[in-house]
Amino acid sequence: MRYFLDTEYNGIGGALLSLALVPDDGEELYLTFKTGDTIVEWVERHVVPYLDTVPDPLVCPRLDRLDAAEALERYLGGDHDAVIIADWPEDVAQFCNLMITGQGDMVELRNLTFRVLPLANFSTAANSKVPHNALHDARALRDHYRSLE
């Protein structure tokens, strides 16, 4: 199955703040992360206010990296041919870094395919119901990708 990926992070190469996977059909995954880092000013202004807007923060609390990696493993574990589609390489890098759980250890996800599709003249944030919210941006990416098929 195809999953459309978006992440929000604390500046280029910074700590992961949220990750969303939106499948072609079915249940979505939205994870937000605990962070103790000083937040980059742009991120503080444009991303942080929207982290907990969906889903209900009581249902989806902020996680530490290990709990989030385990949630990712549970979500994708049954799909042995998952295709992860992103429009920005940092999203894939953040996803892959989340899979690493320790020195020489990773979650049990195998046979993943990643596709990075830079989309000229399209911005997920500009077409999102909640710009710079990973879940809404991933939905916008899915909808745009489908419109191109």
Sequence and secondary structure as in RCSB ss.txt:
>XXXX:A:sequence
MRYFLDTEYNGIGGALLSLALVPDDGEELYLTFKTGDTIVEWVERHVVPYLDTVPDPLVCPRLDRLDAAEALERY
LGGDHDAVIIADWPEDVAQFCNLMITGQGDMVELRNLTFRVLPLANFSTAANSKVPHNALHDARALRDHYRSLE
>XXXX:A:secstr
 EEEEEEEESSTT  EEEEEEEESSS  EEEEB   S   HHHHHHTGGGTTSSS TTTS  B HHHHHHHHHHH
HTT TT EEEESSHHHHHHHHHHHEEETTEE S  S EEEE   TT  TTTTSSSTT HHHHHHHHHHHHHHH 
